[in-house]
């Protein structure tokens, strides 16, 4: 076996808030998992081959993509919105927003949806919009909101995505906001952009003058652009972004955000059978993606409650635990995930702080469930029916 069999691409990743970075992200070929080697095959590798193989596995584990039921439902809703936004230029298009707590995967959802949309539009229309190949087709524009956003900053981020000349320092200082807005609209029209993703929208402070001005500007953009806006942020309702008022500044917010379709992400739960089944299904899919020599069927599902307690059911914390645990399993030669190994992995403070309390609560729930099963069995209910209940 040559060392090239397990090498990974060394190419530097570009920011997806530039058109080059977005195209690289959206158009690159799907990753393929390294082969799962037996112990004998693993020991037969030379040190160089083993190093390359382990690196390939680390890269693979770091980029596992999971299409959960919740993600699939949101993608379906987003497709409905984008596909139905065919209004003439004199009508306002609907926008969509993903509003969810941190680390539940909202950024992953909007990016994966944007990638699917990009691929579909390129397949339908082509990579270029003119016969000479001078005008690149860019179906998606992606920007990330900074800590403080102004109207000028919003336009500059859009123009920066397209590498517009106005983003040069000496030029943008001499351009007024109206000119920047027109330039941004021209970029979107010229490159036939149909989806504009704005991430981290919670950084917009709607109770400030700048926030209200940005709100009004977003309404103008929805009128002006032949594109659907997709926003993502944390606690958008609580921040006032989705608030509806009747007077003063709230009027602008209500008028703008009445047109948004808000889609939420819920945290995982073990409080009912459906939640437990979805959690176990998630763990099973992760199991299938792991490339560990001694990995076994049920390796993660058998630790279902432990993994929930360790991560408080948070998908971000769960994937961090699995990635770090897999890296440790590879590095130490243990080549499997079990409770002893995962107990050695330190997680984010939120997960670590809530762990003890949640473990105790889950243990009590399990004891209560077992007691109910015993009571039903004693009353003549068959065990399988009591378990299904």
Buried (B, 14 or more C-beta within 10 A) or exposed (E): BEBEEBEBEEEEEBBBBBBEBBBBBBEEEEBEBBBBBEEEEBEEBEEEBBEBBBBBBBEBBEEBEBEBEBBEEBBEBBBEBBEEBEEEEEEBBBBBBBBBBEBBBBBBBBBBBBBBBBBBBBEEEEEEBEEEEEEBBBBBBBBBBEEEBBBBBBBBBBBBBBEBEBBEEEEBEEBEBEEBBEBBBEBBEEBBBBBBBBBBBBBBBBEEEBBBBBBBBBBBBBEBBBBBBBBBBBBBBEBBBBBEEEEEBBEBBBEBBEBBEBBBBEEBEBEEEEBBEBBBEBBBBBBEBBBBBBBEEEBBBBBBBBBBBBBBBBBBBBBBBBBBBBBBBBEEEBBBBBEEBBEEBEBBEBBEEBBEEBBEEBEEEEEEEEEEBEEBBEEEBEEEEBEEE
